[in-house]
Amino acid sequence: MMTVRVACFILMVTVTPYGWQTWIFAAGAAVLPYLAVVVANVGNGDEVVVAERPSREIDAGPTAATTPTEPDDKVIRIQESPPREER
């Protein structure tokens, strides 16, 4: 379709004397891009997309223990001191 459009555009410019055929070529050059897009976007409509229910691929991991298994002496605690007064 785009080749026909280019041909219409070239014929519109080159065919002389300008008359009714010039308007036909101009209309073809203007309308063919729209028709090409419409034809390209039209599907055959036979495709039916069926949604599939997702399945769980992996099992849930073990649950967290309620008591810590490591001693508390490995925990680093940072505490800020209050700001000093400047004199």
MODELLER restraints for C-alpha pairs under 7 A, 6 or more apart:
rsr = mdl.restraints
at = mdl.atoms
rsr.add(forms.Gaussian(group=physical.xy_distance, feature=features.Distance(at['CA:1:A'], at['CA:32:A']), mean=6.60, stdev=0.5))
rsr.add(forms.Gaussian(group=physical.xy_distance, feature=features.Distance(at['CA:1:A'], at['CA:36:A']), mean=6.22, stdev=0.5))
rsr.add(forms.Gaussian(group=physical.xy_distance, feature=features.Distance(at['CA:2:A'], at['CA:33:A']), mean=6.88, stdev=0.5))
rsr.add(forms.Gaussian(group=physical.xy_distance, feature=features.Distance(at['CA:5:A'], at['CA:28:A']), mean=6.36, stdev=0.5))
rsr.add(forms.Gaussian(group=physical.xy_distance, feature=features.Distance(at['CA:5:A'], at['CA:29:A']), mean=4.75, stdev=0.5))
rsr.add(forms.Gaussian(group=physical.xy_distance, feature=features.Distance(at['CA:5:A'], at['CA:32:A']), mean=6.04, stdev=0.5))
rsr.add(forms.Gaussian(group=physical.xy_distance, feature=features.Distance(at['CA:6:A'], at['CA:29:A']), mean=6.96, stdev=0.5))
rsr.add(forms.Gaussian(group=physical.xy_distance, feature=features.Distance(at['CA:8:A'], at['CA:25:A']), mean=4.81, stdev=0.5))
rsr.add(forms.Gaussian(group=physical.xy_distance, feature=features.Distance(at['CA:8:A'], at['CA:26:A']), mean=6.82, stdev=0.5))
rsr.add(forms.Gaussian(group=physical.xy_distance, feature=features.Distance(at['CA:8:A'], at['CA:28:A']), mean=6.13, stdev=0.5))
rsr.add(forms.Gaussian(group=physical.xy_distance, feature=features.Distance(at['CA:8:A'], at['CA:29:A']), mean=5.46, stdev=0.5))
rsr.add(forms.Gaussian(group=physical.xy_distance, feature=features.Distance(at['CA:9:A'], at['CA:25:A']), mean=6.48, stdev=0.5))
rsr.add(forms.Gaussian(group=physical.xy_distance, feature=features.Distance(at['CA:9:A'], at['CA:26:A']), mean=6.56, stdev=0.5))
rsr.add(forms.Gaussian(group=physical.xy_distance, feature=features.Distance(at['CA:9:A'], at['CA:29:A']), mean=5.50, stdev=0.5))
rsr.add(forms.Gaussian(group=physical.xy_distance, feature=features.Distance(at['CA:11:A'], at['CA:25:A']), mean=6.67, stdev=0.5))
rsr.add(forms.Gaussian(group=physical.xy_distance, feature=features.Distance(at['CA:12:A'], at['CA:22:A']), mean=5.00, stdev=0.5))
rsr.add(forms.Gaussian(group=physical.xy_distance, feature=features.Distance(at['CA:12:A'], at['CA:25:A']), mean=5.19, stdev=0.5))
rsr.add(forms.Gaussian(group=physical.xy_distance, feature=features.Distance(at['CA:12:A'], at['CA:26:A']), mean=6.05, stdev=0.5))
